[in-house]
């Protein structure tokens, strides 16, 4: 297959590109704007492959996207490009609205115009796969799980922008017949994860014996999914999913944040002992504004209809992740030194609130 991957230099996108090239022998065109969280070093293993091509570009650029699509003639577009960090969306929502909503609209229109010119078998097999998040569903009560039919109830600028993009994709299917697929996944983790997210942030702070921030009481629950399991699920949805359908992808591993932090500390203590428990580095900090209390995904539809199941348990996947970071300081150390050193993001100040109210500039 020939595919276009948007956001292929990000965490999940790069894992997808490596899988498509290394395991599936697809022809992959990767379009990425290369914002702060993108990293071409995550693609070093496939950069020289004759089936792989990288184009630096913005999905909001309609002229560029038309040109890429018509030149590539893809069998599918896998849309992962997004601003994705909740904390950054709190103090800098404009980037999220532009990329996640306007960018998705631009890409949908470019895809629709291309698809409408196709005919026969080529037209029938084309797919537009939109990769989204479980955060669009809002927050859950104890014991409940998100289903594909759960109403969207986003609580942060990030999740609102992704919910909007989900609705756009669905509307392009219902209105124009574009053969779309939507996935909503739980929290991903694994190698090559930018160090602003919980697991790599805690891991690297603990490794460097710096304070480990825990928001609020640390009892917020997230469902964890190893990134390679997510990638396999995406391919099953692409190849076997029914156009117009949504599929939840979850690891069946709901854990509270504090429990995750404890496990990271204990695994790191076993591998790099310092003589004292790294749990002593835990520092409780002010909670994130509007912090959702619980997420948990029910992936039964994906498991029963398409035959997917998560391979990695959380403990095994976490151990593999920690071992990867310990062995790959050359990948993450420049990010900690030059891009993001671990400082707290997403706290509103009076200055931020005034600027956000004016909507004149981005803060954060």
C-alpha positions in Angstrom: 0.0 0.0 0.0 0.9 3.6 -0.5 0.0 5.8 2.5 0.4 9.3 3.7 1.0 9.7 7.5 0.6 13.1 9.0 2.5 13.8 12.2 4.8 10.9 11.5 7.7 12.5 13.4 5.8 12.5 16.7 5.6 9.8 19.3 2.8 7.6 17.9 3.4 8.7 14.3 7.1 7.6 14.3 6.2 4.3 15.8 3.6 3.8 13.1 6.1 4.8 10.3 8.7 2.4 11.7 6.1 -0.4 11.7 4.8 0.3 8.2 8.3 0.4 6.7 10.0 -2.3 8.7 7.2 -4.9 9.2 4.7 -4.2 6.4 6.9 -2.9 3.6 4.4 -0.1 2.8 5.4 3.0 0.8 5.1 5.8 3.3 5.1 9.6 2.8 5.4 11.3 6.2 4.2 14.9 6.4 5.2 16.7 9.6 5.5 20.4 10.6 8.3 19.5 13.0 7.0 21.4 16.0 8.8 21.1 19.4 7.6 17.5 20.1 8.5 16.1 16.7 11.9 14.4 16.3 13.4 13.1 13.1 15.9 11.1 15.2 12.9 8.8 16.1 12.9 7.9 12.4 16.6 7.3 11.9 16.2 3.6 11.4 14.1 4.1 8.3 15.3 7.4 7.0 17.3 5.8 4.2 14.7 3.3 3.2 13.6 3.6 -0.5 10.0 3.2 0.5 10.1 6.1 2.9 9.8 9.8 2.1 9.7 12.8 4.5 8.1 16.1 3.7 8.2 19.0 6.1 4.9 20.8 5.9 1.8 22.0 7.7 -1.5 20.2 7.2 -3.2 23.7 7.3 -1.4 24.4 3.9 -4.0 23.3 1.4 -1.8 23.9 -1.6 0.9 21.7 -0.2 -1.5 18.9 0.9 -3.1 18.9 -2.5 0.3 18.5 -4.1 1.4 15.8 -1.8 -1.8 13.8 -2.2 -1.9 14.0 -6.0 1.8 13.2 -6.3 1.7 10.2 -3.8 -1.7 8.8 -5.0 -2.2 7.1 -1.7 -4.4 4.2 -0.9 -4.9 5.7 2.6 -4.3 8.8 4.6 -3.4 8.2 8.3 -4.0 11.4 10.1 -2.1 11.7 13.4 -0.8 15.3 13.2 -2.0 17.2 16.3 -1.1 19.3 19.2 -1.6 16.9 22.1 -0.4 18.1 25.5 -3.3 19.2 27.8 -1.1 21.5 29.9 0.1 23.4 26.9 -3.5 23.8 25.6 -4.5 25.5 28.9 -2.2 28.5 28.3 -1.8 28.3 24.5 -5.1 27.1 23.0 -4.7 28.9 19.6 -2.2 26.3 18.3 -4.6 23.5 19.2 -7.5 25.1 17.4 -5.5 25.8 14.3 -3.8 22.4 13.9 -6.4 20.1 15.4 -9.5 21.7 13.9 -8.5 23.9 10.9 -5.8 21.4 9.9 -8.2 18.5 10.0 -10.7 20.4 7.9 -8.0 21.3 5.4 -6.9 17.7 5.1 -10.4 16.3 4.8 -11.1 18.7 1.9 -7.9 17.8 0.2 -8.7 14.1 0.7 -12.3 14.5 -0.5 -11.3 16.2 -3.7 -8.7 13.5 -4.5 -11.1 10.6 -3.6 -13.9 12.0 -5.7 -11.7 11.9 -8.8 -10.9 8.2 -8.3 -12.8 5.4 -9.9 -13.4 1.7 -9.6 -11.3 -0.5 -7.2 -8.9 2.4 -6.4 -11.8 4.5 -5.2 -13.3 1.6 -3.2 -10.2 0.8 -1.3 -9.3 4.4 -0.3 -9.5 5.1 3.5 -9.1 8.2 5.7 -8.0 7.1 9.2 -8.4 9.8 11.9 -6.5 9.0 15.1 -8.0 10.6 18.2 -8.0 10.3 22.0 -10.3 9.0 24.8 -10.1 12.5 26.3 -12.9 13.6 24.0 -15.3 11.6 26.2 -14.7 13.7 29.3 -14.5 12.2 32.8 -15.8 8.9 34.2 -17.3 7.8 37.5 -15.6 4.9 39.3 -16.2 1.5 37.6 -17.5 3.0 34.3 -15.8 2.7 30.9 -15.9 4.7 27.6 -17.8 3.1 24.8 -17.8 4.2 21.2 -21.3 5.4 21.8 -20.4 7.5 24.9 -21.3 11.1 24.2 -18.3 13.5 23.8 -17.9 15.8 26.7 -14.5 17.4 26.5 -13.2 19.5 29.4 -9.9 21.0 28.2 -8.9 23.1 25.1 -7.0 20.1 23.8 -9.8 17.5 24.2 -12.3 20.1 22.8 -10.2 20.5 19.7 -10.0 16.8 19.2 -13.7 16.3 19.8 -14.3 18.9 17.1 -12.0 17.1 14.7 -13.8 13.9 15.4 -17.1 15.5 14.5 -15.7 17.0 11.3 -14.4 13.6 10.2 -17.8 12.0 10.9 -19.6 14.8 9.0 -17.4 14.3 5.9 -18.5 10.7 5.9 -22.2 11.4 6.3 -22.3 14.4 3.9 -19.8 13.4 1.2 -19.5 9.7 1.6 -15.7 9.9 2.3 -14.7 6.5 3.6 -13.4 7.5 7.0 -12.4 5.5 10.2 -12.0 7.0 13.6 -10.0 5.6 16.6 -10.0 6.9 20.1 -7.1 5.5 22.2 -6.2 5.7 25.8 -2.8 7.1 27.1 0.1 5.8 25.1 3.6 5.1 26.5 6.8 3.5 25.2 10.2 4.5 23.6 10.7 7.8 21.9 8.1 9.6 24.0 8.7 13.4 24.4 9.6 14.0 28.0 6.7 16.4 28.8 4.3 13.5 29.3 3.8 11.7 32.6 5.9 8.5 32.2 9.0 9.9 30.6 8.9 13.1 32.8 8.7 11.0 36.0 11.4 8.6 34.7 13.9 11.3 33.7 13.3 13.4 36.8 13.8 10.3 39.0 16.9 9.3 37.1 18.4 12.7 37.6 17.2 12.8 41.2 15.0 15.8 40.7 11.6 16.4 42.3 8.9 14.3 40.8 5.7 16.4 40.4 2.4 14.7 41.2 -0.8 16.8 40.4 -3.3 17.1 43.2 -3.7 13.9 45.2 -2.4 11.7 42.4 -5.5 9.6 42.3 -6.5 10.6 38.7 -7.0 7.3 36.7 -5.7 6.7 33.2 -5.8 3.6 31.0 -2.4 2.8 29.6 -1.6 1.4 26.2 1.8 0.4 24.9 2.5 2.3 21.7 3.3 -0.8 19.6 0.0 -2.3 20.5 -1.7 0.9 19.4 0.1 0.8 16.1 -1.1 -2.8 15.4 -4.6 -1.7 16.3 -4.5 1.1 13.8 -3.5 -1.2 11.0 -6.3 -3.6 11.8 -8.8 -0.7 11.7 -7.3 0.5 8.5 -7.5 -2.9 6.7 -10.6 -4.5 8.3 -12.6 -1.6 9.8 -16.0 -0.6 8.4 -16.0 2.9 6.9 -17.9 5.4 9.1 -17.2 3.4 12.3 -15.4 4.5 15.5 -13.1 2.1 17.4 -11.8 2.6 20.9 -8.3 1.3 21.6 -7.4 0.7 25.2 -4.9 -1.4 27.1 -7.2 -2.6 29.8 -4.8 -1.1 32.3 -6.5 1.6 34.3 -4.2 2.9 37.1 -4.0 6.0 39.2 -1.1 8.4 38.5 0.4 7.9 41.9 0.6 4.2 41.3 2.3 4.7 38.0 4.8 7.0 39.7 5.5 4.4 42.4 6.1 1.7 39.8 8.6 3.9 37.9 10.5 4.7 41.0 10.7 1.1 42.1 11.8 -0.2 38.7 14.4 2.5 38.4 15.7 1.8 41.9 16.2 -1.8 41.0 18.2 -0.8 37.9 20.1 2.2 39.1 20.1 2.1 42.9 21.2 5.2 44.8 20.8 3.8 48.3 17.5 5.5 49.0 14.1 5.1 47.5 13.3 7.5 44.6 9.7 7.7 46.1 11.2 10.3 48.4 11.4 12.6 45.4 7.6 12.8 45.0 6.4 16.3 45.4 2.6 17.1 45.4 1.9 20.2 43.3 -1.2 22.2 42.5 -3.6 20.2 40.3 -4.2 20.9 36.6 -7.1 23.3 36.0 -10.2 21.2 35.0 -8.3 18.0 35.5 -10.5 15.0 34.5 -10.6 12.5 37.3 -10.9 9.2 35.5 -10.5 7.7 32.0 -10.9 4.0 31.1 -11.6 2.6 27.6 -13.6 -0.5 26.7 -12.0 -1.9 23.6 -14.5 -4.8 23.2 -15.6 -3.7 19.8 -12.1 -3.7 18.4 -11.4 -7.1 20.1 -14.5 -8.9 19.0 -15.0 -7.4 15.5 -11.4 -7.1 14.3 -9.6 -9.6 16.6 -7.2 -7.2 18.3 -5.8 -7.6 21.8 -3.0 -5.8 23.7 0.1 -7.9 23.9 2.0 -5.9 26.5 1.0 -5.9 30.1 1.6 -2.5 31.8 4.3 -3.8 34.0 6.2 -5.5 31.2 5.7 -2.5 28.9 6.9 -0.1 31.5 10.0 -2.1 32.2 10.8 -2.2 28.5 10.2 1.6 28.3 12.6 2.3 31.2 15.3 0.0 29.8 15.0 1.9 26.5 15.5 5.3 28.1 18.4 4.1 30.1 20.1 2.8 26.9 19.2 5.8 24.7 20.4 8.9 26.5 21.6 10.2 23.1 18.0 10.5 22.0 16.4 12.2 25.1 19.3 14.2 26.6 19.3 16.9 23.9 15.6 17.3 24.4 16.0 17.8 28.1 18.9 20.3 27.6 17.5 22.3 24.7 13.8 21.8 24.2 12.0 21.0 27.5 13.8 20.5 30.8 10.8 19.4 32.9 9.4 22.7 34.1 5.7 22.9 35.1 3.3 23.8 32.3 -0.3 24.8 32.2 -0.7 26.9 35.3 -2.9 30.0 34.8 -1.6 33.3 36.0 -3.3 36.7 36.0 -1.2 37.7 33.0 -2.1 34.5 31.1 -5.8 35.0 31.9 -5.7 38.6 30.6 -3.9 37.6 27.4 -6.2 34.6 26.8 -9.2 36.8 27.2 -7.9 39.2 24.6 -7.0 36.3 22.3 -4.1 38.4 20.9 -1.2 36.1 21.6 -0.2 32.8 22.9 1.3 32.4 26.4 3.1 29.3 27.6 
